[in-house]
């Protein structure tokens, strides 16, 4: 095991300390390792400090330095590290380790992004192949004796246990509201909207054509959208009909999330994610910030890529792409001030939409709306605190039966006649009790 730390900041590794945004931690890390380090407690910090490190700058001309982390401080949305290099080992050129990229789990394009990855690879064994003879004895020790990863996991085996966990995790302070989301496969599904999904090679499946998909669905089904006042309303309806959007469904009802965590992938563990969000950060369907983020759906990807987020507010709003975005916003809000806060455009916000269909009503639905290039760390952010409960695969069916007793089932969660008919048929299907177990 080793830490790979990459930055684009010039001379960053000459200062003895560095700050990573929390959402860059565990990028390019295999799911099993990322899962174990989601909870960055004191034990896991000690483990990370025990692993050797490769410190690098972005780009394939980077020089790697070998060292270790001496301190990790957890701040809101930030991880501050202090470190030291092994002065007995020379810097290593990327070209020296390029043929060992697979062995070190350094992936294509990984050196082009600032991030902190934890790699399940033996760094020392690779260094032994490329370092001068006099330096090899310095790294002769094996990583096999490094501390084991602490696997922190909250799990439940019944609805009753789950409710008790929900009550215990509930924050009694009046400033927060808690939302929930269920994943039927805890390792497969990530906290990202369907629009941002990628293929195995890392290519976006839908993002490049977001504006085209938005318009095409309205063109072909215009009557369905006739009652919608805002772009958010249309995105919610599109999400309902399974078009990829920048919305991520969440629920105010924990039992709904538990149902989704159990209803599929019976051979895999599921999970329920808890989102704790300050009430004054939650937006409604008619919010100006919501309009800014929603209308990104109408902006061509080529225009989105032109947006320079590093400009001051005045220069930022003079960009042609932003002028076009403001035009879209004013279509639904004629009195919108022709000015956008640059930071707002990259936010992830919780929004309560109109309950415009039965599914949103039955599932107590709300949404996380993702801004420009927004990434929600699996560990949460400064504004969105995250907890998790694992649902073991062997208990899924039992929990579904218990949920049915509470009227949480396919008929109530998906309130359409075809789903109700399917549920009723399955419930009253003949079962040969006499032959059961034979």
Long-range contacts (C-beta under 8 A, 24 or more apart in sequence): 1-51, 1-118, 1-119, 1-120, 1-121, 1-143, 1-146, 2-51, 2-52, 2-53, 2-54, 2-104, 2-118, 2-119, 2-121, 2-122, 2-123, 2-143, 3-48, 3-51, 3-52, 3-53, 3-54, 3-69, 3-116, 3-117, 3-118, 3-119, 4-28, 4-53, 4-54, 4-56, 4-104, 4-106, 4-110, 4-116, 4-117, 4-118, 4-119, 5-53, 5-54, 5-55, 5-56, 5-81, 5-116, 5-117, 6-56, 6-57, 6-58, 6-62, 6-110, 6-111, 6-113, 6-114, 6-115, 6-116, 6-117, 7-56, 7-57, 7-58, 7-114, 8-57, 8-58, 8-114, 9-114, 10-57, 12-57, 13-55, 13-57, 13-65, 13-83, 16-82, 16-83, 16-84, 17-80, 17-81, 17-82, 17-83, 18-80, 18-81, 18-83, 19-78, 19-79, 19-80, 19-81, 20-78, 20-79, 20-81, 20-114, 20-115, 20-116, 21-77, 21-78, 21-79, 22-77, 22-78, 22-79, 22-377, 22-379, 22-380, 22-381, 22-382, 23-77, 23-375, 23-376, 23-377, 23-379, 23-381, 24-114, 24-115, 24-116, 24-377, 25-79, 25-115, 25-116, 25-377, 25-379, 26-116, 26-117, 26-118, 26-377, 26-378, 26-379, 27-113, 27-115, 27-116, 27-117, 28-105, 28-107, 28-110, 28-113, 28-115, 28-117, 29-117, 29-118, 29-119, 30-105, 30-120, 31-187, 32-120, 32-187, 33-118, 33-120, 33-149, 34-118, 34-378, 35-186, 35-187, 36-149, 36-150, 36-151, 36-152, 37-118, 37-149, 38-152, 38-378, 38-379, 38-388, 39-152, 40-72, 40-74, 40-79, 40-379, 41-150, 41-152, 43-150, 44-149, 44-150, 44-152, 45-72, 46-147, 47-146, 47-147, 47-148, 47-149, 47-150, 48-72, 48-118, 50-146, 50-147, 51-118, 51-143, 51-146, 52-123, 52-124, 52-143, 53-83, 54-104, 54-123, 55-83, 55-85, 56-94, 56-111, 58-111, 58-112, 58-113, 58-114, 59-111, 59-112, 60-94, 60-98, 60-111, 61-94, 62-94, 62-111, 63-91, 63-92, 63-93, 63-94, 64-91, 64-92, 64-93, 64-94, 64-97, 65-91, 65-92, 66-92, 66-127, 66-139, 76-382, 77-381, 77-382, 79-116, 86-138, 88-135, 88-138, 89-127, 89-131, 89-135, 89-138, 89-139, 90-131, 90-132, 90-135, 92-127, 92-130, 92-131, 96-130, 97-126, 97-130, 100-126, 100-129, 100-130, 108-202, 109-202, 153-390, 154-387, 154-388, 154-389, 154-390, 155-389, 155-390, 155-391, 155-392, 156-389, 156-390, 156-391, 156-395, 157-392, 157-395, 157-398, 157-399, 158-395, 158-398, 158-399, 158-402, 159-255, 159-258, 159-399, 159-402, 159-403, 159-406, 160-402, 162-254, 162-258, 162-272, 162-389, 162-399, 163-254, 165-389, 166-254, 166-274, 169-274, 169-387, 171-276, 174-279, 175-278, 175-279, 175-280, 176-276, 176-277, 176-278, 176-279, 177-252, 177-276, 177-277, 177-278, 177-279, 177-282, 178-252, 178-274, 178-275, 178-276, 178-277, 179-250, 179-251, 179-252, 179-274, 179-275, 179-277, 179-350, 179-366, 180-250, 180-251, 180-252, 180-253, 180-254, 180-256, 180-257, 180-272, 180-273, 180-274, 180-275, 181-248, 181-249, 181-250, 181-251, 181-257, 181-260, 181-272, 181-273, 181-275, 182-256, 182-257, 182-258, 182-259, 182-260, 182-261, 182-262, 182-270, 182-271, 182-272, 182-273, 183-260, 183-261, 183-270, 183-271, 183-272, 183-273, 184-260, 184-261, 184-262, 184-263, 184-264, 184-265, 184-268, 184-270, 185-264, 185-265, 185-268, 185-269, 185-270, 186-268, 186-269, 186-270, 186-271, 186-388, 186-390, 187-268, 187-269, 188-265, 188-268, 190-378, 191-248, 191-273, 191-376, 191-377, 191-378, 191-386, 192-248, 192-370, 192-375, 192-376, 193-244, 193-245, 193-246, 193-247, 193-248, 193-368, 193-370, 194-239, 194-244, 194-245, 195-244, 195-245, 195-246, 195-370, 196-246, 196-370, 197-244, 205-244, 206-244, 207-301, 208-301, 209-301, 210-244, 210-246, 210-296, 210-297, 210-301, 211-297, 211-298, 211-299, 211-300, 211-301, 213-243, 213-244, 214-238, 214-297, 214-298, 215-298, 217-241, 217-243, 227-356, 228-356, 229-332, 230-285, 230-286, 230-290, 230-291, 230-294, 230-332, 231-291, 231-294, 231-295, 231-297, 231-298, 231-328, 231-332, 232-285, 232-290, 232-291, 232-294, 232-351, 232-353, 232-369, 233-285, 233-353, 233-354, 233-356, 235-294, 235-297, 236-353, 236-354, 236-356, 236-360, 236-367, 237-356, 237-357, 239-367, 240-357, 240-359, 240-360, 245-297, 246-293, 246-296, 246-297, 246-369, 246-370, 246-371, 247-367, 247-368, 247-369, 247-370, 248-367, 248-368, 248-370, 248-376, 249-363, 249-365, 249-367, 250-275, 250-350, 250-365, 250-366, 250-367, 250-368, 251-363, 251-364, 251-365, 251-366, 252-364, 252-366, 253-363, 253-364, 255-403, 255-406, 255-408, 256-363, 256-364, 256-408, 256-413, 258-391, 258-399, 258-403, 258-408, 259-400, 259-403, 259-408, 259-409, 259-413, 261-391, 261-396, 262-391, 262-396, 262-397, 262-399, 262-400, 262-403, 263-400, 263-410, 265-393, 266-393, 266-396, 266-397, 267-393, 268-393, 269-390, 269-391, 269-392, 269-393, 270-390, 270-391, 270-393, 270-396, 271-388, 271-389, 271-390, 271-391, 272-388, 272-389, 272-391, 273-386, 273-387, 273-388, 274-386, 274-387, 274-388, 274-389, 275-350, 275-368, 275-380, 275-384, 275-385, 275-386, 276-384, 276-385, 276-386, 276-387, 277-350, 277-383, 277-384, 277-385, 278-383, 281-349, 281-350, 281-383, 282-349, 282-350, 282-351, 282-352, 283-349, 283-350, 283-351, 283-352, 283-369, 284-351, 284-352, 285-351, 285-352, 285-353, 285-354, 287-351, 288-329, 288-333, 288-336, 289-344, 289-347, 289-349, 290-349, 290-351, 290-369, 291-329, 291-332, 291-333, 291-336, 292-325, 292-329, 292-340, 292-344, 292-345, 292-371, 293-344, 293-345, 293-347, 293-349, 293-369, 293-370, 293-371, 294-369, 295-325, 295-328, 295-329, 295-332, 296-325, 296-345, 296-371, 296-372, 298-328, 299-324, 299-325, 299-328, 304-372, 307-345, 307-372, 309-342, 309-345, 309-346, 309-372, 311-342, 313-339, 313-341, 313-342, 316-340, 316-342, 344-371, 345-371, 345-372, 346-371, 346-372, 346-373, 346-374, 347-371, 347-374, 347-383, 348-374, 348-376, 348-381, 348-383, 348-384, 350-384, 358-415, 358-416, 359-414, 359-415, 362-412, 362-413, 362-414, 362-415, 363-413
